[in-house]
């Protein structure tokens, strides 16, 4: 109810809950992931925190030949005793054909649940649209989550990276960042007397 006009606004929407408790959360893909250090009280720009993990997630992960590592995170839910399980990560092309598959990685899903995370190096993957699929295999069966991602073309990546470096060199930090030792000494010499 609006306090000035007294008008009321009402709306309804149907919400459908899970028929049974889910085994896994959605799969979250990220371009970077790290364990938070003792001084990481606030995530850096573009990062989100999940427990002690900081990651740069995206609605659609875009990898490049210069940055081909894909990080993933999902939560496994368990309402009973701790489970011994394994995860297998598969990369599927646009037609659904399996391109890459990791060997099973042993994981433990604690009572209540656990966070599952990892990385896959996709160096050499041709440009295109792909799907990352993560299987959690346990005595209860296999639960699967998947998410799409894109691998960029090398030529476009190099052009964009060259433009990024050129723009970065125009900043104070970038100007010095790309100097070698001799150039830094030469720039410092007039300041020292």
WOVENVEN-V740899 format. One record per pair of residues at least 24 apart in sequence whose C-alpha atoms are under 6 Angstrom apart, sorted by the first residue. I is the first residue (numbers start at 0). J is the second residue. Records with the same first field share a line. If there is no record, write none. Layout:
I=J ; J
This chain:
22=75 ; 76
23=74 ; 75 ; 76
24=73 ; 74
26=73 ; 144
27=71 ; 72
28=56 ; 70 ; 71
29=55 ; 56 ; 70
30=55 ; 69
31=55
59=148
60=148
61=148 ; 149 ; 150
62=150
63=150 ; 151
64=153
67=120 ; 121 ; 122
68=119 ; 120 ; 121
69=118 ; 119
70=117 ; 118
71=116 ; 117
72=115 ; 116
73=114 ; 115
74=113 ; 114 ; 115
75=112 ; 113
76=111 ; 112
77=110 ; 111 ; 112
78=110 ; 111
79=110
80=110
81=108 ; 109 ; 110
82=107 ; 108
83=107
84=136 ; 137
85=135 ; 136
86=134 ; 135
87=133 ; 134
88=132 ; 133
89=131 ; 132
90=130 ; 131
91=129 ; 130
92=129
93=128 ; 129
126=150 ; 151 ; 152
